[in-house]
């Protein structure tokens, strides 16, 4: 037993604790998962659509918004063109019900704040031009604003056009996030209102000063700020928004480094909330726990890498001393194959598989093992490596204060 | 500012379940460790029976000198191979197992004694039955021996190349503290460092590469 072994056990125990915590929360609240209050009054709502060179996607997005299942007179749409150099403005102007604002290229937060100035409705929704809502999404979310303290509501996001292997991994990840986001909402510790489809109470957004352009992730930053002022968020597990997730490896890489650096930047900015009971489960549990998670991911990544490299190097050294003779190994399966940690590995794997099945069913998708076989394999084997890598790189960049270009 | 409540109940329930899982995991690890030793013990029992049989044959050698040799030489290499395989499993357990069951150390001693018996018989077989093979007694250590994995690899090469002509017996140097037989061999052959090879009573200190071993085989057995 060495120090490294004890750390491995501690890492697994922590990961198992978190998984059991979420599953316990789920089982205690399983009747509440799908219940949203029916909206007694339908609030008026404006969609803010910041767009930068989205001539191809913006039409589909606008059409879907305009055909939402919601009274037309209570629905407004504003497109904020962030200095596009293509035909984005031309495509947007084809729709008479859409107001188009133009500005010099200044970023998403500036575009949203610009649009906010023209909002006259009680609620304001954000939408990315490469995403679009489901027809019933508004009905599901609007009722959540009946509680005065609710300042923002989060939808359930799914990946559409699942073609490349990158999108296949994200498909499963987003379904898992739908489940986790609902649990976070019950636990009152969500830390981001997603860009595609997040809805805010206009008066609150104005009161706290709109979006912050100095942040890498303005949607996360505004959520932290709302939490700092004691506002609540709410979620509907079946208010669907569909997004065209990054298609290429580098596209996804850049997105995730930005997201996770943004998280760390926001945590640094709002560090007074870490471990602070005043901020409920968000401050007391999620913020500290995420630090441990980043450590766990980094530790597992580096220890696996180190062990693999060391084993390969030792194997080659031994092979050299054998004058490169190849001896076919005799494989004998016996109890000697299991390791002392096998119990923890298997248990954690079991929890993971169970959670995956649960997420798929709660997202109203079919498991379809035959057809979607590759998606599950990619998610089980490639995703853990990627997520550890992204967090480790993001943490390094933040700590070393690498310049932010995104 | 509304003070948010924390869900103490959920933390505690999850904590209790996790502690139960931890205890179950540790118990399972200990149980598994014991089961592995039991498995090694059952393999050792099989090897021991062959050993007792060989002992008896050496005694009978005095009565039937002509018959015994042919029978002995037939089975001897096979027995030695089985013992060596068990030996590598024992070494692997010692190297990789995180929590070693206490019974393991007794098993290791029992195995080492059987191994040394075979080494002795191999030497006797060579004398009394005129055999052409080399006995190699290899002293290693798990405490600090960076050359030992390399020595093991080189010996693996020799075993593959020379087959019945190379009888290799791997022995833990540190058992000299607990087993008198090992201490005797250490003193008798003046073994002070690891790795050390004793090839047919001739001592070679330090790492002996595959090429050097081939030279030794060539010179001692007059074969290439």
Interface residues (C-beta under 8 A of the other chain):
Chain A: X1 X5 X9 X13 X16 X17 X20 X21 X24 X25 X28 X149 X187 X188 X229 X230 X277 X278 X279 X280 X281 X282 X283 X284 X285 X314 X317 X318 X319 X320 X321 X322 X323 X325 X327 X334 X335 X336 X338 X339 X340 X341 X342 X343 X344 X347
Chain B: X1 X2 X3 X4 X5 X6 X7 X10 X11 X13 X14 X15 X17 X18 X21 X22 X24 X25 X28 X29 X32 X33 X35 X36 X39 X89 X92 X93 X96 X97 X98 X99 X149 X150 X151 X152 X153 X154 X156 X157 X160 X161 X209 X210 X211
